[in-house]
């Protein structure tokens, strides 16, 4: 059963209608894209390649919202923007942090906001 799109997800879907069949890559797991990215980075990241590619791809609908908002800001209501912001900040950062960690990079408080990430237990 497919869950109906609402709020920012619905508006983003409508704005990217021109993409035709490729639009599905913005709303669902794009396994072919994940595999393509994994293949492209395998020589650098080895066995971690698929996981890195997955974490760079799983928040594709959140990325689509940010792009749509920047291209067509006047098309979104304040409620849709709030919905999209919540969806993004609750989902995308964990995936980008996971991709960075898998690639051997640490996530730091670069903007001095006061957040911490607990160190890994050794």
N, C-alpha and C positions, 0 to 999 in steps of 0.2 A: 504494500500500500504506500503510495506516494503522499508525503505530507504537503499540503498546499502552502505556497509561498505567501507571506504576509509582510507588512511594513516595508522596511528598507530592502529586504530580499526581493519582494514583489516588484518594487520600483526599479531596482537594478536589473532584474530580468526583463522588464519592459524596455528599458533604455538600451540593452544589448541585443534586442530582437534582430537587428541587422546582421548579427553574426551567424544566423541560421543554425545549422546543425552543430556548429562549433560552440554554440552557447552552452551546451551541456558541460563543457570543460570548465565553466565558471560556477557550476552549481553542484556537481557531484565529483566523486573521486575520478580524476582523469588518469586512469591506470596507464594508458599509452604514453601520456606525458611524463608520468612518474618513471616509467621504464626507460624512456628516452633520456631523461636527466640522469638517472642512475648509470646508464651506459656511458654517458658523456663524462661523468666524474669518477668512474670506477678506477682508472689508472692512478688517480690521486688519493682516493679514499677507500679503495678496496671493499671489504665486506660491509662497511658502513654506508656504502653508496645508496642502496635502496632506502634505508631509513632516513638519510639526509634528504633525498629526493621527496619522500613522502612528507616530511615535515615542512618542506618548502612548497608543497602543493596542497596540503589538506585545508588550508585557509584561503583557497582560491575564491570562494564567494565573498569573503571579507575583503580581499584585495580588489575584487570587481566593484564592490561598493565604494571603496576609497577612490578608485579611478572614475567611476560614474559621477561621484560627488564633485570631483575636481573638473570634470568635463561639462556637467550639466547641473550646477548647484541650484539653479532656479527651479529645477524639476522636483526637488525634494521639499517636503513639509518639515517643520521643526520636529515633529513626532517621528518621522521616518529617519531623520538625521540622528536623533537620540537613539533610536532602535539600532541603527547601523553602527554607531559608536560603541554601544554596549556589546553588540555581537563581535566587533573587531577586538576591543580591549580584553574581552573575556576568552578569546580563542587564539588569535594570531600570535601574541607575544610568547606563549608557551611553546608554540611550534617553532618560531624563529630561534628561541633560546635553545631548544632541543637540537635543531640543525647546527647551530654554532658549536654547541658542546660536542656533538658527534664528529664535527669537522676539526675538533681540537682547539676551539677558541672559547674563551671564557666570556660570560656576560658580566659586565661591571656597571656600576652606577656612574656612567659617563657624564651625566648631567647634574650630578651631586644632589639628587632628590632625597637621599637618605634611605633608599631601599637596600635590603641585603638578601643574599641568597645563601641559605645555610650551606656550610662546607660539607663535602662528602665524608662520611665516616670511613676511616681507614681500617 
